[in-house]
Amino acid sequence: MDNVIPISGGAGKEEGLGPPTFSFALLAASLSIAFGANAVAIKMSLAGIGPFTAAGFRFLIASLTIFLWARATGRSIRVRRDQIATLFVLWVLFVCQMSLMYFGIHMSNASRAALITNLQPFFVLFLAHLLIRNERITLRKLLGLFLGFGGVCLLFIEREGMAEQFRTGDLLIVATTLLWASSSVYTKRVIHVFTPYLVVLYPMVFSVPLFFLEGYLWDERMIGDVNLKVVAALLYQALVAASFGFIAWNTLLQRHGAVVLNSFNFLMPISGVFLGWWLLDEPMSVNIGLSLGLVTAGVVVIQGSR
């Protein structure tokens, strides 16, 4: 999952929302698993496409899809003049975040990336405490923070089979996650003057040329040995994790609210680690298993406190 999914609402009772149903639970769980698998799909696509070029193709396809969806459903894509500066900030954060994410996953494992990126709610909690009124860290949330960060610390103390580039890649993904959290908190402060798809669409659209420029300058090969597996992984990122995921997540958010929907977030790190082991033959060490348990427990504790 990345910040193509807008930040959900805060704590508190959500009035006028329908009760969760079995079909809602099934779709919410499926989306959480799909978002967790995104790091695996990115790693698979990098077997044939350079990291920055892959980001360019992904968000070109995703932005076209969301644009066509907006037009087909009669949604306006017009931006007011007073919204331009806000979108510019979100665009800068988006370009930096995604550039670091793709390059970081290129240097690390998908399963490690899936665990580290799930620090996002912990970073959001900390930043919101500092920057948003009435967002305070309770003792329960503090416990969640310790669990989540403790889990990721286990990744960094692991020595066996860890090349130096893995550690560099992991640090890039930490930076990515902090940028994602910053973008989410900023979005939460300004979302009242936007419809959600606009804060997703425009940063995507204007980032595409920069991603391709980065690919031209820094990818070893922009396009290498592309096969069906690489293409499928790229389409997964663009259509499932970004476009369809964005539309479906926001539909569920409107109907059932953030508190219920976010209760499924614990599935994301589980999905990423399991699929990295199963599809990419990545190691499942004791440290990774413990890290997964702590990060997942931290997410459950924090979401349970909302």
VOPAGU-2260 file (C-alpha; in pm, 1 decimal, decimal comma):
REM VOPAGU-2260
SITE   aa  ch    i         X         Y         Z
SITE  MET   A    0       0,0       0,0       0,0
SITE  ASP   A    1     124,2     352,3     -81,3
SITE  ASN   A    2     -13,3     697,7     -71,9
SITE  VAL   A    3    -232,3     650,7    -374,3
SITE  ILE   A    4    -473,0     553,8     -98,1
SITE  PRO   A    5    -588,8     871,7      79,6
SITE  ILE   A    6    -556,6     894,6     454,0
SITE  SER   A    7    -857,4     769,1     640,6
SITE  GLY   A    8   -1049,1     967,6     893,6
SITE  GLY   A    9    -950,1    1005,3    1254,1
SITE  ALA   A   10   -1084,5     866,0    1571,2
SITE  GLY   A   11   -1428,4     908,0    1705,1
SITE  LYS   A   12   -1778,5     790,3    1633,5
SITE  GLU   A   13   -1875,0     789,8    1266,9
SITE  GLU   A   14   -2238,5     884,2    1222,4
SITE  GLY   A   15   -2471,4     773,9     945,5
SITE  LEU   A   16   -2258,8     488,1     817,1
SITE  GLY   A   17   -2391,6     147,2     727,4
SITE  PRO   A   18   -2309,6    -154,5     943,1
SITE  PRO   A   19   -2038,1    -384,6     807,9
SITE  THR   A   20   -2157,4    -685,1     609,2
SITE  PHE   A   21   -1990,8   -1008,3     504,9
SITE  SER   A   22   -1929,9    -873,5     152,7
SITE  PHE   A   23   -1772,9    -560,0     302,3
SITE  ALA   A   24   -1543,7    -768,7     524,2
SITE  LEU   A   25   -1442,0    -986,3     229,2
SITE  LEU   A   26   -1362,6    -688,2       6,8
SITE  ALA   A   27   -1181,8    -496,3     282,9
SITE  ALA   A   28    -968,9    -800,1     366,8
SITE  SER   A   29    -895,4    -859,3      -3,6
SITE  LEU   A   30    -789,3    -498,0     -52,2
SITE  SER   A   31    -561,3    -507,6     251,9
SITE  ILE   A   32    -397,8    -825,5     122,4
SITE  ALA   A   33    -366,4    -667,8    -223,7
SITE  PHE   A   34    -200,5    -355,4     -83,4
SITE  GLY   A   35      37,0    -569,8     120,3
SITE  ALA   A   36     136,5    -755,8    -196,1
SITE  ASN   A   37     234,2    -434,9    -375,2
SITE  ALA   A   38     600,7    -447,6    -268,7
SITE  VAL   A   39     620,2    -801,3    -408,6
SITE  ALA   A   40     473,3    -684,7    -740,0
SITE  ILE   A   41     724,7    -397,7    -754,0
SITE  LYS   A   42    1015,5    -636,7    -694,3
SITE  MET   A   43     888,1    -871,7    -967,1
SITE  SER   A   44     857,8    -589,8   -1221,0
SITE  LEU   A   45    1214,5    -475,2   -1149,8
SITE  ALA   A   46    1341,4    -800,5   -1299,7
SITE  GLY   A   47    1280,5    -650,1   -1644,0
SITE  ILE   A   48    1231,0    -274,7   -1597,0
SITE  GLY   A   49    1449,9     -17,7   -1422,3
SITE  PRO   A   50    1309,2     109,3   -1091,0
SITE  PHE   A   51    1241,0     467,7   -1196,2
SITE  THR   A   52    1107,1     359,7   -1535,4
SITE  ALA   A   53     876,3     109,7   -1363,6
SITE  ALA   A   54     738,5     389,5   -1145,1
SITE  GLY   A   55     679,4     598,3   -1457,8
SITE  PHE   A   56     484,7     322,6   -1634,1
SITE  ARG   A   57     287,4     236,7   -1321,9
SITE  PHE   A   58     162,7     587,8   -1257,2
SITE  LEU   A   59     105,2     662,0   -1625,2
SITE  ILE   A   60    -136,4     367,9   -1640,5
SITE  ALA   A   61    -289,4     442,9   -1299,9
SITE  SER   A   62    -347,5     813,3   -1369,7
SITE  LEU   A   63    -509,3     736,6   -1706,0
SITE  THR   A   64    -735,9     481,5   -1539,0
SITE  ILE   A   65    -845,3     718,8   -1261,0
SITE  PHE   A   66    -896,1     998,9   -1514,4
SITE  LEU   A   67   -1121,8     776,1   -1728,6
SITE  TRP   A   68   -1311,9     662,8   -1417,8
SITE  ALA   A   69   -1364,3    1024,8   -1310,0
SITE  ARG   A   70   -1492,1    1123,3   -1653,4
SITE  ALA   A   71   -1715,1     816,3   -1687,3
SITE  THR   A   72   -1877,8     885,4   -1349,7
SITE  GLY   A   73   -1921,9    1258,0   -1413,8
SITE  ARG   A   74   -1666,4    1377,6   -1159,2
SITE  SER   A   75   -1498,1    1710,6   -1218,2
SITE  ILE   A   76   -1118,8    1722,7   -1246,0
SITE  ARG   A   77   -1106,1    2101,3   -1236,3
SITE  VAL   A   78    -869,7    2255,8    -981,5
SITE  ARG   A   79    -920,5    2597,3    -827,0
SITE  ARG   A   80    -634,5    2845,6    -818,5
SITE  ASP   A   81    -617,4    2834,6    -437,7
SITE  GLN   A   82    -560,9    2456,0    -453,3
SITE  ILE   A   83    -252,1    2468,0    -675,7
SITE  ALA   A   84       3,0    2534,5    -398,7
SITE  THR   A   85    -132,0    2244,5    -191,7
SITE  LEU   A   86    -116,3    2008,1    -488,4
SITE  PHE   A   87     239,9    2123,6    -557,1
SITE  VAL   A   88     346,7    2022,2    -203,1
SITE  LEU   A   89     175,9    1684,0    -242,9
SITE  TRP   A   90     343,4    1636,8    -582,3
SITE  VAL   A   91     691,8    1703,1    -440,8
SITE  LEU   A   92     631,1    1459,8    -154,6
SITE  PHE   A   93     490,8    1200,4    -395,8
SITE  VAL   A   94     785,0    1215,7    -638,2
SITE  CYS   A   95    1041,0    1189,5    -357,5
SITE  GLN   A   96     852,4     911,4    -181,2
SITE  MET   A   97     800,4     692,0    -487,0
SITE  SER   A   98    1151,8     745,7    -620,6
SITE  LEU   A   99    1298,8     632,3    -288,9
SITE  MET   A  100    1051,8     343,6    -260,9
SITE  TYR   A  101    1128,6     192,4    -601,0
SITE  PHE   A  102    1503,0     234,7    -564,1
SITE  GLY   A  103    1491,7     102,5    -206,6
SITE  ILE   A  104    1299,6    -211,0    -308,5
SITE  HIS   A  105    1545,4    -254,6    -595,3
SITE  MET   A  106    1823,6    -278,8    -334,5
SITE  SER   A  107    1634,4    -479,3     -69,6
SITE  ASN   A  108    1378,9    -760,6     -42,7
SITE  ALA   A  109    1006,3    -717,0     -94,0
SITE  SER   A  110     927,1    -882,4     239,1
SITE  ARG   A  111    1153,6    -640,1     426,3
SITE  ALA   A  112     997,7    -348,9     236,1
SITE  ALA   A  113     648,4    -471,3     326,7
SITE  LEU   A  114     739,3    -470,2     695,1
SITE  ILE   A  115     914,8    -133,2     692,2
SITE  THR   A  116     639,9      46,9     497,3
SITE  ASN   A  117     392,6     -69,8     759,8
SITE  LEU   A  118     562,6     174,2     995,1
SITE  GLN   A  119     351,8     436,4     817,3
SITE  PRO   A  120      65,1     440,0    1071,7
SITE  PHE   A  121     319,5     471,8    1352,3
SITE  PHE   A  122     488,4     769,7    1186,0
SITE  VAL   A  123     144,2     921,3    1117,1
SITE  LEU   A  124      50,6     880,5    1482,1
SITE  PHE   A  125     367,3    1057,7    1596,3
SITE  LEU   A  126     343,2    1341,0    1341,6
SITE  ALA   A  127     -30,2    1391,3    1400,8
SITE  HIS   A  128      40,1    1423,1    1774,0
SITE  LEU   A  129     275,2    1711,8    1694,8
SITE  LEU   A  130      83,8    1881,8    1414,3
SITE  ILE   A  131    -290,4    1811,8    1441,0
SITE  ARG   A  132    -509,6    1935,9    1722,5
SITE  ASN   A  133    -690,9    1667,2    1923,5
SITE  GLU   A  134    -463,0    1391,4    1788,7
SITE  ARG   A  135    -287,3    1275,6    2104,6
SITE  ILE   A  136     -79,3     967,4    2180,0
SITE  THR   A  137    -247,0     761,5    2451,3
SITE  LEU   A  138     -76,8     488,1    2652,6
SITE  ARG   A  139    -231,8     224,7    2427,2
SITE  LYS   A  140    -105,9     399,8    2115,2
SITE  LEU   A  141     236,2     434,3    2276,9
SITE  LEU   A  142     242,4      57,1    2327,4
SITE  GLY   A  143     157,5      13,8    1959,0
SITE  LEU   A  144     444,2     244,4    1866,7
SITE  PHE   A  145     692,1      42,7    2070,8
SITE  LEU   A  146     571,8    -283,0    1916,9
SITE  GLY   A  147     590,9    -152,8    1559,9
SITE  PHE   A  148     930,1      12,8    1585,7
SITE  GLY   A  149    1064,2    -279,2    1787,0
SITE  GLY   A  150     964,6    -512,5    1507,2
SITE  VAL   A  151    1149,3    -310,9    1244,5
SITE  CYS   A  152    1455,7    -281,7    1469,7
SITE  LEU   A  153    1481,3    -661,1    1451,3
SITE  LEU   A  154    1529,3    -630,6    1074,8
SITE  PHE   A  155    1823,7    -398,1    1119,3
SITE  ILE   A  156    2005,0    -612,1    1374,3
SITE  GLU   A  157    1985,5    -916,8    1149,6
SITE  ARG   A  158    2333,3   -1001,5    1017,6
SITE  GLU   A  159    2305,4   -1333,6     840,1
SITE  GLY   A  160    2304,2   -1299,6     462,3
SITE  MET   A  161    2266,9    -921,5     472,0
SITE  ALA   A  162    2473,3    -740,1     209,1
SITE  GLU   A  163    2548,6    -369,8     253,9
SITE  GLN   A  164    2310,1    -278,1     -28,0
SITE  PHE   A  165    2025,4    -436,9     171,0
SITE  ARG   A  166    2088,9    -201,8     460,0
SITE  THR   A  167    2102,3      96,8     225,2
SITE  GLY   A  168    1779,7     -17,7      61,3
SITE  ASP   A  169    1611,3     -59,6     399,3
SITE  LEU   A  170    1711,9     293,5     503,2
SITE  LEU   A  171    1570,3     431,4     177,2
SITE  ILE   A  172    1242,2     253,1     250,5
SITE  VAL   A  173    1236,7     402,6     602,3
SITE  ALA   A  174    1278,0     746,3     441,6
SITE  THR   A  175     999,5     656,8     198,0
SITE  THR   A  176     769,1     564,3     484,5
SITE  LEU   A  177     840,7     886,9     670,6
SITE  LEU   A  178     761,2    1086,5     355,4
SITE  TRP   A  179     440,7     886,7     308,4
SITE  ALA   A  180     338,7     961,4     666,8
SITE  SER   A  181     419,0    1331,1     618,4
SITE  SER   A  182     207,4    1336,4     303,5
SITE  SER   A  183     -79,2    1162,0     484,3
SITE  VAL   A  184     -76,2    1407,9     775,2
SITE  TYR   A  185     -57,1    1703,2     535,8
SITE  THR   A  186    -342,0    1556,3     331,1
SITE  LYS   A  187    -551,0    1515,7     644,5
SITE  ARG   A  188    -507,5    1886,7     717,8
SITE  VAL   A  189    -616,3    1998,0     367,0
SITE  ILE   A  190    -851,9    1723,6     248,3
SITE  HIS   A  191   -1160,5    1928,0     344,2
SITE  VAL   A  192   -1102,2    2151,1      39,3
SITE  PHE   A  193   -1054,9    1859,5    -204,0
SITE  THR   A  194   -1231,8    1554,5    -330,7
SITE  PRO   A  195   -1005,2    1254,8    -257,4
SITE  TYR   A  196    -932,5    1151,0    -615,8
SITE  LEU   A  197    -789,7    1493,7    -700,7
SITE  VAL   A  198    -514,9    1468,4    -437,8
SITE  VAL   A  199    -423,9    1136,1    -595,7
SITE  LEU   A  200    -465,8    1213,3    -965,0
SITE  TYR   A  201    -264,3    1532,5   -1004,5
SITE  PRO   A  202      51,9    1428,3    -815,2
SITE  MET   A  203      47,9    1110,5   -1026,8
SITE  VAL   A  204       2,7    1288,7   -1358,9
SITE  PHE   A  205     280,4    1541,2   -1306,6
SITE  SER   A  206     520,6    1287,1   -1157,1
SITE  VAL   A  207     523,8    1063,5   -1466,5
SITE  PRO   A  208     763,3    1277,5   -1678,0
SITE  LEU   A  209    1004,0    1306,2   -1382,8
SITE  PHE   A  210    1005,7     931,0   -1324,7
SITE  PHE   A  211    1093,1     868,6   -1689,4
SITE  LEU   A  212    1364,1    1136,7   -1671,7
SITE  GLU   A  213    1507,5     968,0   -1361,6
SITE  GLY   A  214    1496,6     637,8   -1547,2
SITE  TYR   A  215    1684,6     784,9   -1842,9
SITE  LEU   A  216    1950,8     933,5   -1614,0
SITE  TRP   A  217    1993,4     663,0   -1349,1
SITE  ASP   A  218    1841,7     327,9   -1445,1
SITE  GLU   A  219    2106,3      82,8   -1563,5
SITE  ARG   A  220    1854,8     -19,5   -1828,0
SITE  MET   A  221    1518,5     148,4   -1863,9
SITE  ILE   A  222    1370,6    -162,8   -2023,4
SITE  GLY   A  223    1546,6    -498,7   -2012,5
SITE  ASP   A  224    1412,2    -851,7   -2045,6
SITE  VAL   A  225    1037,9    -797,0   -2028,5
SITE  ASN   A  226     820,7   -1107,3   -2008,1
SITE  LEU   A  227     460,8   -1183,4   -1913,9
SITE  LYS   A  228     548,0   -1201,1   -1543,6
SITE  VAL   A  229     703,8    -853,2   -1548,5
SITE  VAL   A  230     409,4    -703,8   -1738,4
SITE  ALA   A  231     157,0    -868,3   -1505,7
SITE  ALA   A  232     341,5    -734,0   -1200,0
SITE  LEU   A  233     342,5    -382,6   -1346,8
SITE  LEU   A  234     -27,8    -396,8   -1431,9
SITE  TYR   A  235     -98,5    -523,9   -1080,9
SITE  GLN   A  236      68,4    -217,1    -929,9
SITE  ALA   A  237    -113,8      21,1   -1162,7
SITE  LEU   A  238    -460,5    -130,7   -1177,4
SITE  VAL   A  239    -506,4    -330,4    -856,2
SITE  ALA   A  240    -292,4    -153,2    -595,7
SITE  ALA   A  241    -349,2     197,4    -733,7
SITE  SER   A  242    -653,3     247,7    -957,6
SITE  PHE   A  243    -906,5     -16,6    -855,4
SITE  GLY   A  244    -775,4     -16,6    -500,0
SITE  PHE   A  245    -819,8     359,2    -471,9
SITE  ILE   A  246   -1177,2     350,1    -605,0
SITE  ALA   A  247   -1282,6      49,0    -396,5
SITE  TRP   A  248   -1116,4     173,6     -75,2
SITE  ASN   A  249   -1284,9     512,0     -99,1
SITE  THR   A  250   -1621,4     352,5    -172,5
SITE  LEU   A  251   -1590,6     139,9     142,3
SITE  LEU   A  252   -1466,7     441,8     337,8
SITE  GLN   A  253   -1774,6     642,8     244,4
SITE  ARG   A  254   -2015,7     360,0     328,3
SITE  HIS   A  255   -1863,4     216,6     644,7
SITE  GLY   A  256   -1607,4     465,1     778,3
SITE  ALA   A  257   -1238,8     465,0     862,0
SITE  VAL   A  258   -1250,4     294,7    1199,8
SITE  VAL   A  259   -1405,8     -27,6    1071,7
SITE  LEU   A  260   -1208,5     -25,7     746,5
SITE  ASN   A  261    -870,1      24,1     910,8
SITE  SER   A  262    -926,9    -275,5    1135,1
SITE  PHE   A  263    -815,7    -489,1     840,2
SITE  ASN   A  264    -476,4    -317,6     805,3
SITE  PHE   A  265    -300,1    -588,7    1004,9
SITE  LEU   A  266    -326,9    -811,8     696,1
SITE  MET   A  267     -89,7    -591,9     494,6
SITE  PRO   A  268     245,4    -690,1     650,4
SITE  ILE   A  269     134,3   -1054,6     670,0
SITE  SER   A  270      49,5   -1054,0     299,6
SITE  GLY   A  271     376,0    -886,9     194,7
SITE  VAL   A  272     603,2   -1117,1     395,5
SITE  PHE   A  273     420,9   -1438,0     301,9
SITE  LEU   A  274     405,7   -1357,1     -71,4
SITE  GLY   A  275     770,7   -1246,4     -74,8
SITE  TRP   A  276     865,3   -1586,6      68,1
SITE  TRP   A  277     627,1   -1780,2    -158,8
SITE  LEU   A  278     667,5   -1601,0    -493,9
SITE  LEU   A  279    1021,4   -1461,9    -470,9
SITE  ASP   A  280    1184,0   -1727,6    -252,1
SITE  GLU   A  281    1293,0   -1463,1      -2,7
SITE  PRO   A  282    1424,4   -1586,7     334,1
SITE  MET   A  283    1187,0   -1634,9     625,4
SITE  SER   A  284    1428,0   -1603,4     917,3
SITE  VAL   A  285    1346,0   -1601,4    1287,5
SITE  ASN   A  286    1404,5   -1224,7    1299,2
SITE  ILE   A  287    1166,5   -1163,7    1010,4
SITE  GLY   A  288     903,6   -1382,6    1176,9
SITE  LEU   A  289     938,3   -1195,6    1506,9
SITE  SER   A  290     939,5    -861,9    1324,0
SITE  LEU   A  291     618,5    -957,7    1144,1
SITE  GLY   A  292     454,4   -1050,8    1473,2
SITE  LEU   A  293     551,8    -726,2    1645,0
SITE  VAL   A  294     457,3    -497,7    1352,6
SITE  THR   A  295     122,1    -673,7    1310,2
SITE  ALA   A  296      53,2    -652,9    1685,3
SITE  GLY   A  297     142,1    -283,3    1680,4
SITE  VAL   A  298    -102,2    -215,5    1395,4
SITE  VAL   A  299    -378,3    -404,2    1581,6
SITE  VAL   A  300    -312,4    -215,4    1905,1
SITE  ILE   A  301    -314,5     124,9    1736,0
SITE  GLN   A  302    -623,8      58,6    1524,2
SITE  GLY   A  303    -800,9     -85,7    1827,8
SITE  SER   A  304    -747,6     240,5    2011,6
SITE  ARG   A  305    -942,0     444,0    1756,6
